């Protein structure tokens, strides 16, 4: 499981993305090649304990604002699905000497693909909500 960088929040919450990638390879008689990927992307929201917020309204505001980042992560992952499937088709053309090498190399390649795509999506969400000051801290 990989946990990627958190969206920063001055409000008392933070959002990040966990992913788990596995590759399954098969032997065609002479070599091993990728059969399929399993990619699980999970947005994770960190919040303070309820007693650390100044009021229930403040806690609710933080939750709602972190959900903006979750929505961005979900939109990004839905939009990347076609690109990931295209990349998977390319990776299926590669041949390996062993199943372990095939699974490791393909898992690393897809993890790099996800990480490379997620970073701009994360920065876009930060700019959209945090740096634009739409997620400004409310005086509580």
N, C-alpha and C positions, 0 to 999 in steps of 0.2 A: 504494500500500500504506500503510495506516495502522497504526501501532503504538500500542496503548493503554497506559495506565499499568501499571506492574508491581505485583504483589503483593510486599510487602516480606518479607524473610526474614532473620532474625538468624543462620540456620544456614549461609548461604553460597550460597543459590540465590534465584532470583526467577522468577516466572511472569508472562507477559503475553499479550496477544492481538493478533495481526496480522489485519487484514482487508483484502480487496480487493473493491470493489464496482464493477460495470459495469452500465450500462443500455443496452438496445437499443430504439430507437424506430423506428416505421414511419409512412409517410405514407398517409393515407386519401383523398388527393386535395386536401383543403383545408387540412389541418393535420397536425401530427405528434403521435403519442401513444405512450406506453410500450407496448412489446410484451412485454419480459421483463427480469428482473434476473439477473445472475450474482453471487452473494455467496459468497465464500470466507472462512471463519473458521478461523484456525490458532492454537492455543495454542503458545506458545514458552516454553521453560524455559531460563533462564540458570544455568549452574553455574560454579563456580571451576575452574581447572585442577586435575587430580587431585593434583598435588604441593602444592596449597595447603590440603588437608584434613589433619587430624592423623592420620588412619588410613583404610584402605579402608572400615571400618565406618561411620565418620563420613560419608564420601562417599555411601555407600549410603543412610544415613538421610536425608540431604538430598534425594537423588533421590526416595525414597519419599514424603517429605513434600511435595515440590513436585507430585508426581502427584496429591495430594489437591486442589490448586488446579486442575489440568488436568481432573480429573473434574468439578469444579464448573462449569468453563467449558463442557465438553461437555454437561452436563446442562442448563445454561441455554440453550445454542444449540438443543438439541433441543426444549426447551419453548417457545421463541420462534418456532418455524417456522410454526405456525398463525397467530400474530399478524402475522408478516411477510407471509404470503400474503394475509391480509385487507387489510393496508395496501397491498400491491401492487395488489390489485383496485381500491382507492380511487384510487391514483395513475394507473391506466390510464384513468380518466375525464377526466383533464386534457388540454387541447389546447394546443399550442405552435406558434409561427410557423416555427421551424426545428428541424432534427434536432439540431444542437449544443445549442440551448437546452433541448430536451426531455431529452437525455441528461444534461446537466450538472445541471439542476434535480432530476431524478429520482435521480441518483446522490447528490447532496447530501442529498436528503430521506431516502433509505434509510440513508445514513451517520449522519445525525442520529438516526434510529430505532434503529440498532444501538448507537450510543454511549449514548443515553439508557437503553436496556435493560441494557447491559453494566455501567454504573457501579454500580447496586444489586446486581447479581450479584457483581461484584468485591468490593464492601464486605461482602456476606454471606459470601463465602469468607474474607475477612480476619478477620471476627468469629468465624466458625466455627472456624478453625484457628489463626490467629496471636494475636488478642486474647484468645481463650479460654484461651490458653497450652497448647493441645494440641500445638502445634508448639514447645514450649519447647526452648531450647538444652540439649542434653545436655553435661555436662562431658566433654571429651575430653582 
